[in-house]
């Protein structure tokens, strides 16, 4: 079994935090001092914070550019908040295969739809802006492939996952 190298800092009301702590205790229930030191560095030193700020700006710009190019191709997308762009597609499986054949990796949307009460129906794909190129021409090429893979479905109001 490999070590879990994920760590996060969390704060909030006890009724929110206590269930998280209880769930965490189902696993090893401890975090190595090395990971604690890394998190402390990330939270308190200027360089990592600036890198995160720059990443946030770059991801937001990429998402905006992608949404604009998809809108030009009559493909509706999720609103512009978050690192992911949700695109409704006619056939999720076909879209995944088509995009993979073009060398474009996206996540299937169906695992992120909770149920009918969530307001989400149909199928979709999820694109992470962190994986998009920085140049607009590269994003435009990806948008063209995404539009082809999306098929005939044009739904509004999808939410970022």
CNS distance restraints for C-alpha pairs under 8 A (distance, minus, plus):
assign (resid   5 and name CA) (resid  35 and name CA) 7.35 0.50 0.50
assign (resid   7 and name CA) (resid  31 and name CA) 7.61 0.50 0.50
assign (resid   7 and name CA) (resid  35 and name CA) 6.96 0.50 0.50
assign (resid   7 and name CA) (resid  36 and name CA) 7.79 0.50 0.50
assign (resid   7 and name CA) (resid  39 and name CA) 7.31 0.50 0.50
assign (resid   8 and name CA) (resid  39 and name CA) 7.45 0.50 0.50
assign (resid   9 and name CA) (resid  39 and name CA) 7.96 0.50 0.50
assign (resid  10 and name CA) (resid  17 and name CA) 7.90 0.50 0.50
assign (resid  11 and name CA) (resid  17 and name CA) 7.15 0.50 0.50
assign (resid  12 and name CA) (resid  16 and name CA) 6.60 0.50 0.50
assign (resid  12 and name CA) (resid  17 and name CA) 6.26 0.50 0.50
assign (resid  13 and name CA) (resid  17 and name CA) 6.21 0.50 0.50
assign (resid  14 and name CA) (resid  18 and name CA) 5.50 0.50 0.50
assign (resid  15 and name CA) (resid  19 and name CA) 7.17 0.50 0.50
assign (resid  16 and name CA) (resid  20 and name CA) 7.15 0.50 0.50
assign (resid  17 and name CA) (resid  21 and name CA) 6.30 0.50 0.50
assign (resid  18 and name CA) (resid  22 and name CA) 6.16 0.50 0.50
assign (resid  19 and name CA) (resid  23 and name CA) 6.10 0.50 0.50
assign (resid  20 and name CA) (resid  24 and name CA) 6.14 0.50 0.50
assign (resid  21 and name CA) (resid  25 and name CA) 6.32 0.50 0.50
assign (resid  22 and name CA) (resid  26 and name CA) 7.12 0.50 0.50
assign (resid  23 and name CA) (resid  27 and name CA) 7.85 0.50 0.50
assign (resid  24 and name CA) (resid  28 and name CA) 7.73 0.50 0.50
assign (resid  24 and name CA) (resid  29 and name CA) 5.81 0.50 0.50
assign (resid  25 and name CA) (resid  29 and name CA) 4.61 0.50 0.50
assign (resid  31 and name CA) (resid  35 and name CA) 6.70 0.50 0.50
assign (resid  31 and name CA) (resid  36 and name CA) 6.86 0.50 0.50
assign (resid  32 and name CA) (resid  36 and name CA) 6.34 0.50 0.50
assign (resid  33 and name CA) (resid  37 and name CA) 6.09 0.50 0.50
assign (resid  34 and name CA) (resid  38 and name CA) 6.25 0.50 0.50
assign (resid  35 and name CA) (resid  39 and name CA) 6.14 0.50 0.50
assign (resid  36 and name CA) (resid  40 and name CA) 6.18 0.50 0.50
assign (resid  37 and name CA) (resid  41 and name CA) 6.23 0.50 0.50
assign (resid  38 and name CA) (resid  42 and name CA) 6.25 0.50 0.50
assign (resid  39 and name CA) (resid  43 and name CA) 6.13 0.50 0.50
assign (resid  40 and name CA) (resid  44 and name CA) 6.01 0.50 0.50
assign (resid  41 and name CA) (resid  45 and name CA) 5.56 0.50 0.50
assign (resid  41 and name CA) (resid  48 and name CA) 7.76 0.50 0.50
assign (resid  42 and name CA) (resid  48 and name CA) 5.40 0.50 0.50
assign (resid  42 and name CA) (resid  49 and name CA) 6.63 0.50 0.50
assign (resid  43 and name CA) (resid  48 and name CA) 7.70 0.50 0.50
assign (resid  43 and name CA) (resid  49 and name CA) 7.00 0.50 0.50
assign (resid  44 and name CA) (resid  49 and name CA) 7.88 0.50 0.50
assign (resid  45 and name CA) (resid  49 and name CA) 6.70 0.50 0.50
assign (resid  46 and name CA) (resid  50 and name CA) 6.03 0.50 0.50
assign (resid  47 and name CA) (resid  51 and name CA) 6.24 0.50 0.50
assign (resid  48 and name CA) (resid  52 and name CA) 6.22 0.50 0.50
assign (resid  49 and name CA) (resid  53 and name CA) 6.16 0.50 0.50
assign (resid  50 and name CA) (resid  54 and name CA) 6.08 0.50 0.50
assign (resid  51 and name CA) (resid  55 and name CA) 6.10 0.50 0.50
assign (resid  52 and name CA) (resid  56 and name CA) 6.10 0.50 0.50
assign (resid  53 and name CA) (resid  57 and name CA) 6.36 0.50 0.50
assign (resid  54 and name CA) (resid  58 and name CA) 6.17 0.50 0.50
assign (resid  55 and name CA) (resid  59 and name CA) 5.95 0.50 0.50
assign (resid  56 and name CA) (resid  60 and name CA) 6.09 0.50 0.50
assign (resid  57 and name CA) (resid  61 and name CA) 6.19 0.50 0.50
assign (resid  58 and name CA) (resid  62 and name CA) 6.16 0.50 0.50
assign (resid  58 and name CA) (resid 134 and name CA) 7.63 0.50 0.50
assign (resid  59 and name CA) (resid  63 and name CA) 6.09 0.50 0.50
assign (resid  59 and name CA) (resid  83 and name CA) 6.42 0.50 0.50
assign (resid  59 and name CA) (resid 129 and name CA) 5.35 0.50 0.50
assign (resid  59 and name CA) (resid 130 and name CA) 5.72 0.50 0.50
assign (resid  60 and name CA) (resid  64 and name CA) 6.16 0.50 0.50
assign (resid  60 and name CA) (resid  80 and name CA) 7.72 0.50 0.50
assign (resid  60 and name CA) (resid  81 and name CA) 7.79 0.50 0.50
assign (resid  60 and name CA) (resid  82 and name CA) 7.71 0.50 0.50
assign (resid  60 and name CA) (resid  83 and name CA) 7.24 0.50 0.50
assign (resid  60 and name CA) (resid 129 and name CA) 7.66 0.50 0.50
assign (resid  61 and name CA) (resid  65 and name CA) 6.15 0.50 0.50
assign (resid  62 and name CA) (resid  66 and name CA) 6.06 0.50 0.50
assign (resid  62 and name CA) (resid 129 and name CA) 6.05 0.50 0.50
assign (resid  62 and name CA) (resid 132 and name CA) 6.83 0.50 0.50
assign (resid  62 and name CA) (resid 133 and name CA) 7.76 0.50 0.50
assign (resid  62 and name CA) (resid 134 and name CA) 6.78 0.50 0.50
assign (resid  62 and name CA) (resid 139 and name CA) 7.57 0.50 0.50
assign (resid  63 and name CA) (resid  67 and name CA) 6.06 0.50 0.50
assign (resid  63 and name CA) (resid  80 and name CA) 6.98 0.50 0.50
assign (resid  63 and name CA) (resid  83 and name CA) 7.58 0.50 0.50
assign (resid  63 and name CA) (resid  84 and name CA) 7.71 0.50 0.50
assign (resid  63 and name CA) (resid  85 and name CA) 6.87 0.50 0.50
assign (resid  63 and name CA) (resid 129 and name CA) 5.73 0.50 0.50
assign (resid  64 and name CA) (resid  68 and name CA) 6.14 0.50 0.50
assign (resid  64 and name CA) (resid  80 and name CA) 6.76 0.50 0.50
assign (resid  65 and name CA) (resid  69 and name CA) 6.26 0.50 0.50
assign (resid  65 and name CA) (resid 136 and name CA) 7.03 0.50 0.50
assign (resid  65 and name CA) (resid 139 and name CA) 7.24 0.50 0.50
assign (resid  66 and name CA) (resid  70 and name CA) 6.13 0.50 0.50
assign (resid  66 and name CA) (resid 139 and name CA) 6.10 0.50 0.50
assign (resid  66 and name CA) (resid 140 and name CA) 6.97 0.50 0.50
assign (resid  66 and name CA) (resid 143 and name CA) 6.21 0.50 0.50
assign (resid  67 and name CA) (resid  71 and name CA) 5.97 0.50 0.50
assign (resid  67 and name CA) (resid  76 and name CA) 7.95 0.50 0.50
assign (resid  67 and name CA) (resid  77 and name CA) 6.49 0.50 0.50
assign (resid  67 and name CA) (resid  85 and name CA) 7.96 0.50 0.50
assign (resid  68 and name CA) (resid  72 and name CA) 6.27 0.50 0.50
assign (resid  69 and name CA) (resid  73 and name CA) 6.60 0.50 0.50
assign (resid  69 and name CA) (resid 140 and name CA) 6.12 0.50 0.50
assign (resid  69 and name CA) (resid 143 and name CA) 6.00 0.50 0.50
assign (resid  69 and name CA) (resid 144 and name CA) 7.91 0.50 0.50
assign (resid  70 and name CA) (resid  74 and name CA) 6.41 0.50 0.50
assign (resid  70 and name CA) (resid  75 and name CA) 5.11 0.50 0.50
assign (resid  70 and name CA) (resid  76 and name CA) 6.98 0.50 0.50
assign (resid  70 and name CA) (resid  77 and name CA) 7.63 0.50 0.50
assign (resid  70 and name CA) (resid 143 and name CA) 5.67 0.50 0.50
assign (resid  70 and name CA) (resid 144 and name CA) 7.50 0.50 0.50
assign (resid  70 and name CA) (resid 146 and name CA) 7.85 0.50 0.50
assign (resid  70 and name CA) (resid 147 and name CA) 6.56 0.50 0.50
assign (resid  71 and name CA) (resid  75 and name CA) 5.21 0.50 0.50
assign (resid  71 and name CA) (resid  76 and name CA) 6.08 0.50 0.50
assign (resid  71 and name CA) (resid  77 and name CA) 7.81 0.50 0.50
assign (resid  73 and name CA) (resid 144 and name CA) 7.72 0.50 0.50
assign (resid  73 and name CA) (resid 147 and name CA) 6.56 0.50 0.50
assign (resid  74 and name CA) (resid 154 and name CA) 7.35 0.50 0.50
assign (resid  75 and name CA) (resid  87 and name CA) 7.65 0.50 0.50
assign (resid  75 and name CA) (resid 147 and name CA) 6.37 0.50 0.50
assign (resid  75 and name CA) (resid 150 and name CA) 7.59 0.50 0.50
assign (resid  75 and name CA) (resid 154 and name CA) 5.90 0.50 0.50
assign (resid  76 and name CA) (resid  87 and name CA) 6.74 0.50 0.50
assign (resid  76 and name CA) (resid  88 and name CA) 7.36 0.50 0.50
assign (resid  76 and name CA) (resid 154 and name CA) 5.83 0.50 0.50
assign (resid  76 and name CA) (resid 155 and name CA) 6.06 0.50 0.50
assign (resid  76 and name CA) (resid 156 and name CA) 5.82 0.50 0.50
assign (resid  77 and name CA) (resid  85 and name CA) 6.65 0.50 0.50
assign (resid  77 and name CA) (resid  86 and name CA) 5.67 0.50 0.50
assign (resid  77 and name CA) (resid  87 and name CA) 4.91 0.50 0.50
assign (resid  77 and name CA) (resid  88 and name CA) 7.09 0.50 0.50
assign (resid  77 and name CA) (resid 156 and name CA) 7.09 0.50 0.50
assign (resid  77 and name CA) (resid 157 and name CA) 7.67 0.50 0.50
assign (resid  77 and name CA) (resid 158 and name CA) 6.40 0.50 0.50
assign (resid  78 and name CA) (resid  85 and name CA) 5.81 0.50 0.50
assign (resid  78 and name CA) (resid  86 and name CA) 5.10 0.50 0.50
assign (resid  78 and name CA) (resid  87 and name CA) 6.70 0.50 0.50
assign (resid  78 and name CA) (resid 156 and name CA) 7.82 0.50 0.50
assign (resid  78 and name CA) (resid 157 and name CA) 6.47 0.50 0.50
assign (resid  78 and name CA) (resid 158 and name CA) 4.76 0.50 0.50
assign (resid  78 and name CA) (resid 159 and name CA) 4.83 0.50 0.50
assign (resid  78 and name CA) (resid 160 and name CA) 5.39 0.50 0.50
assign (resid  79 and name CA) (resid  85 and name CA) 7.92 0.50 0.50
assign (resid  79 and name CA) (resid 157 and name CA) 7.52 0.50 0.50
assign (resid  79 and name CA) (resid 158 and name CA) 7.36 0.50 0.50
assign (resid  79 and name CA) (resid 159 and name CA) 6.41 0.50 0.50
assign (resid  79 and name CA) (resid 160 and name CA) 6.75 0.50 0.50
assign (resid  80 and name CA) (resid  85 and name CA) 7.70 0.50 0.50
assign (resid  80 and name CA) (resid 160 and name CA) 7.89 0.50 0.50
assign (resid  81 and name CA) (resid 160 and name CA) 6.95 0.50 0.50
assign (resid  82 and name CA) (resid 160 and name CA) 6.54 0.50 0.50
assign (resid  82 and name CA) (resid 161 and name CA) 7.85 0.50 0.50
assign (resid  83 and name CA) (resid 128 and name CA) 5.87 0.50 0.50
assign (resid  83 and name CA) (resid 129 and name CA) 5.61 0.50 0.50
assign (resid  83 and name CA) (resid 130 and name CA) 6.94 0.50 0.50
assign (resid  84 and name CA) (resid 126 and name CA) 6.27 0.50 0.50
assign (resid  84 and name CA) (resid 127 and name CA) 5.41 0.50 0.50
assign (resid  84 and name CA) (resid 128 and name CA) 4.42 0.50 0.50
assign (resid  84 and name CA) (resid 129 and name CA) 5.85 0.50 0.50
assign (resid  84 and name CA) (resid 160 and name CA) 5.95 0.50 0.50
assign (resid  84 and name CA) (resid 161 and name CA) 6.24 0.50 0.50
assign (resid  85 and name CA) (resid 126 and name CA) 5.65 0.50 0.50
assign (resid  85 and name CA) (resid 127 and name CA) 5.09 0.50 0.50
assign (resid  85 and name CA) (resid 128 and name CA) 6.42 0.50 0.50
assign (resid  85 and name CA) (resid 129 and name CA) 7.21 0.50 0.50
assign (resid  85 and name CA) (resid 160 and name CA) 5.78 0.50 0.50
assign (resid  85 and name CA) (resid 161 and name CA) 7.50 0.50 0.50
assign (resid  86 and name CA) (resid 109 and name CA) 7.57 0.50 0.50
assign (resid  86 and name CA) (resid 124 and name CA) 6.74 0.50 0.50
assign (resid  86 and name CA) (resid 125 and name CA) 5.87 0.50 0.50
assign (resid  86 and name CA) (resid 126 and name CA) 4.69 0.50 0.50
assign (resid  86 and name CA) (resid 127 and name CA) 6.50 0.50 0.50
assign (resid  86 and name CA) (resid 158 and name CA) 6.63 0.50 0.50
assign (resid  86 and name CA) (resid 159 and name CA) 6.55 0.50 0.50
assign (resid  86 and name CA) (resid 160 and name CA) 5.45 0.50 0.50
assign (resid  86 and name CA) (resid 161 and name CA) 6.81 0.50 0.50
assign (resid  87 and name CA) (resid 124 and name CA) 5.36 0.50 0.50
assign (resid  87 and name CA) (resid 125 and name CA) 5.35 0.50 0.50
assign (resid  87 and name CA) (resid 126 and name CA) 6.42 0.50 0.50
assign (resid  87 and name CA) (resid 127 and name CA) 7.94 0.50 0.50
assign (resid  87 and name CA) (resid 150 and name CA) 7.38 0.50 0.50
assign (resid  87 and name CA) (resid 158 and name CA) 7.44 0.50 0.50
assign (resid  88 and name CA) (resid 122 and name CA) 7.37 0.50 0.50
assign (resid  88 and name CA) (resid 123 and name CA) 5.92 0.50 0.50
assign (resid  88 and name CA) (resid 124 and name CA) 4.06 0.50 0.50
assign (resid  88 and name CA) (resid 125 and name CA) 6.50 0.50 0.50
assign (resid  88 and name CA) (resid 150 and name CA) 6.72 0.50 0.50
assign (resid  88 and name CA) (resid 153 and name CA) 6.54 0.50 0.50
assign (resid  88 and name CA) (resid 154 and name CA) 6.88 0.50 0.50
assign (resid  88 and name CA) (resid 155 and name CA) 6.44 0.50 0.50
assign (resid  88 and name CA) (resid 158 and name CA) 7.34 0.50 0.50
assign (resid  89 and name CA) (resid  95 and name CA) 7.11 0.50 0.50
assign (resid  89 and name CA) (resid 122 and name CA) 7.84 0.50 0.50
assign (resid  89 and name CA) (resid 123 and name CA) 5.74 0.50 0.50
assign (resid  89 and name CA) (resid 124 and name CA) 4.79 0.50 0.50
assign (resid  89 and name CA) (resid 125 and name CA) 6.90 0.50 0.50
assign (resid  89 and name CA) (resid 149 and name CA) 7.24 0.50 0.50
assign (resid  89 and name CA) (resid 150 and name CA) 4.20 0.50 0.50
assign (resid  89 and name CA) (resid 151 and name CA) 6.01 0.50 0.50
assign (resid  89 and name CA) (resid 152 and name CA) 7.39 0.50 0.50
assign (resid  89 and name CA) (resid 153 and name CA) 5.62 0.50 0.50
assign (resid  89 and name CA) (resid 154 and name CA) 7.78 0.50 0.50
assign (resid  90 and name CA) (resid 122 and name CA) 7.87 0.50 0.50
assign (resid  90 and name CA) (resid 123 and name CA) 6.81 0.50 0.50
assign (resid  90 and name CA) (resid 124 and name CA) 7.71 0.50 0.50
assign (resid  90 and name CA) (resid 150 and name CA) 5.92 0.50 0.50
assign (resid  90 and name CA) (resid 151 and name CA) 5.15 0.50 0.50
assign (resid  90 and name CA) (resid 152 and name CA) 5.84 0.50 0.50
assign (resid  90 and name CA) (resid 153 and name CA) 5.05 0.50 0.50
assign (resid  91 and name CA) (resid  95 and name CA) 6.10 0.50 0.50
assign (resid  91 and name CA) (resid 123 and name CA) 6.66 0.50 0.50
assign (resid  91 and name CA) (resid 124 and name CA) 7.82 0.50 0.50
assign (resid  91 and name CA) (resid 150 and name CA) 7.47 0.50 0.50
assign (resid  91 and name CA) (resid 151 and name CA) 7.33 0.50 0.50
assign (resid  92 and name CA) (resid  96 and name CA) 6.20 0.50 0.50
assign (resid  92 and name CA) (resid 108 and name CA) 6.69 0.50 0.50
assign (resid  92 and name CA) (resid 109 and name CA) 7.56 0.50 0.50
assign (resid  92 and name CA) (resid 123 and name CA) 5.53 0.50 0.50
assign (resid  92 and name CA) (resid 124 and name CA) 5.74 0.50 0.50
assign (resid  92 and name CA) (resid 125 and name CA) 6.70 0.50 0.50
assign (resid  93 and name CA) (resid  97 and name CA) 6.31 0.50 0.50
assign (resid  93 and name CA) (resid 108 and name CA) 7.81 0.50 0.50
assign (resid  94 and name CA) (resid  98 and name CA) 5.99 0.50 0.50
assign (resid  94 and name CA) (resid 149 and name CA) 7.40 0.50 0.50
assign (resid  95 and name CA) (resid  99 and name CA) 6.03 0.50 0.50
assign (resid  95 and name CA) (resid 125 and name CA) 7.84 0.50 0.50
assign (resid  95 and name CA) (resid 149 and name CA) 4.65 0.50 0.50
assign (resid  95 and name CA) (resid 150 and name CA) 6.33 0.50 0.50
assign (resid  96 and name CA) (resid 100 and name CA) 6.00 0.50 0.50
assign (resid  96 and name CA) (resid 105 and name CA) 7.82 0.50 0.50
assign (resid  96 and name CA) (resid 106 and name CA) 6.95 0.50 0.50
assign (resid  96 and name CA) (resid 107 and name CA) 7.73 0.50 0.50
assign (resid  96 and name CA) (resid 108 and name CA) 7.01 0.50 0.50
assign (resid  96 and name CA) (resid 125 and name CA) 7.72 0.50 0.50
assign (resid  96 and name CA) (resid 149 and name CA) 7.83 0.50 0.50
assign (resid  97 and name CA) (resid 101 and name CA) 6.13 0.50 0.50
assign (resid  98 and name CA) (resid 102 and name CA) 6.58 0.50 0.50
assign (resid  98 and name CA) (resid 149 and name CA) 6.28 0.50 0.50
assign (resid  99 and name CA) (resid 103 and name CA) 6.35 0.50 0.50
assign (resid  99 and name CA) (resid 104 and name CA) 5.03 0.50 0.50
assign (resid  99 and name CA) (resid 105 and name CA) 6.67 0.50 0.50
assign (resid  99 and name CA) (resid 106 and name CA) 7.65 0.50 0.50
assign (resid  99 and name CA) (resid 145 and name CA) 6.92 0.50 0.50
assign (resid  99 and name CA) (resid 146 and name CA) 7.20 0.50 0.50
assign (resid  99 and name CA) (resid 149 and name CA) 6.76 0.50 0.50
assign (resid 100 and name CA) (resid 104 and name CA) 5.16 0.50 0.50
assign (resid 100 and name CA) (resid 105 and name CA) 5.79 0.50 0.50
assign (resid 102 and name CA) (resid 145 and name CA) 7.77 0.50 0.50
assign (resid 104 and name CA) (resid 142 and name CA) 7.53 0.50 0.50
assign (resid 105 and name CA) (resid 127 and name CA) 7.93 0.50 0.50
assign (resid 106 and name CA) (resid 125 and name CA) 6.52 0.50 0.50
assign (resid 106 and name CA) (resid 126 and name CA) 5.80 0.50 0.50
assign (resid 106 and name CA) (resid 127 and name CA) 5.17 0.50 0.50
assign (resid 106 and name CA) (resid 128 and name CA) 7.37 0.50 0.50
assign (resid 107 and name CA) (resid 125 and name CA) 5.72 0.50 0.50
assign (resid 107 and name CA) (resid 126 and name CA) 5.00 0.50 0.50
assign (resid 107 and name CA) (resid 127 and name CA) 6.54 0.50 0.50
assign (resid 108 and name CA) (resid 124 and name CA) 6.56 0.50 0.50
assign (resid 108 and name CA) (resid 125 and name CA) 4.74 0.50 0.50
assign (resid 108 and name CA) (resid 126 and name CA) 6.18 0.50 0.50
assign (resid 109 and name CA) (resid 113 and name CA) 6.86 0.50 0.50
assign (resid 109 and name CA) (resid 123 and name CA) 6.24 0.50 0.50
assign (resid 109 and name CA) (resid 124 and name CA) 4.63 0.50 0.50
assign (resid 109 and name CA) (resid 125 and name CA) 4.44 0.50 0.50
assign (resid 109 and name CA) (resid 126 and name CA) 5.68 0.50 0.50
assign (resid 110 and name CA) (resid 123 and name CA) 5.99 0.50 0.50
assign (resid 110 and name CA) (resid 124 and name CA) 6.70 0.50 0.50
assign (resid 110 and name CA) (resid 125 and name CA) 7.85 0.50 0.50
assign (resid 112 and name CA) (resid 161 and name CA) 6.74 0.50 0.50
assign (resid 113 and name CA) (resid 118 and name CA) 7.26 0.50 0.50
assign (resid 113 and name CA) (resid 120 and name CA) 6.27 0.50 0.50
assign (resid 113 and name CA) (resid 121 and name CA) 7.66 0.50 0.50
assign (resid 114 and name CA) (resid 118 and name CA) 6.09 0.50 0.50
assign (resid 114 and name CA) (resid 120 and name CA) 7.87 0.50 0.50
assign (resid 115 and name CA) (resid 119 and name CA) 7.57 0.50 0.50
assign (resid 115 and name CA) (resid 120 and name CA) 6.98 0.50 0.50
assign (resid 115 and name CA) (resid 121 and name CA) 7.78 0.50 0.50
assign (resid 116 and name CA) (resid 120 and name CA) 6.22 0.50 0.50
assign (resid 116 and name CA) (resid 121 and name CA) 6.56 0.50 0.50
assign (resid 120 and name CA) (resid 158 and name CA) 7.19 0.50 0.50
assign (resid 126 and name CA) (resid 161 and name CA) 7.33 0.50 0.50
assign (resid 128 and name CA) (resid 132 and name CA) 7.25 0.50 0.50
assign (resid 132 and name CA) (resid 139 and name CA) 6.63 0.50 0.50
assign (resid 133 and name CA) (resid 138 and name CA) 6.01 0.50 0.50
assign (resid 133 and name CA) (resid 139 and name CA) 6.25 0.50 0.50
assign (resid 134 and name CA) (resid 138 and name CA) 7.51 0.50 0.50
assign (resid 134 and name CA) (resid 139 and name CA) 7.55 0.50 0.50
assign (resid 135 and name CA) (resid 139 and name CA) 6.54 0.50 0.50
assign (resid 136 and name CA) (resid 140 and name CA) 6.04 0.50 0.50
assign (resid 137 and name CA) (resid 141 and name CA) 6.35 0.50 0.50
assign (resid 138 and name CA) (resid 142 and name CA) 6.44 0.50 0.50
assign (resid 139 and name CA) (resid 143 and name CA) 6.08 0.50 0.50
assign (resid 140 and name CA) (resid 144 and name CA) 6.23 0.50 0.50
assign (resid 141 and name CA) (resid 145 and name CA) 6.49 0.50 0.50
assign (resid 142 and name CA) (resid 146 and name CA) 6.08 0.50 0.50
assign (resid 143 and name CA) (resid 147 and name CA) 6.01 0.50 0.50
assign (resid 144 and name CA) (resid 148 and name CA) 6.39 0.50 0.50
assign (resid 145 and name CA) (resid 149 and name CA) 6.19 0.50 0.50
assign (resid 146 and name CA) (resid 150 and name CA) 5.97 0.50 0.50
assign (resid 147 and name CA) (resid 151 and name CA) 7.01 0.50 0.50
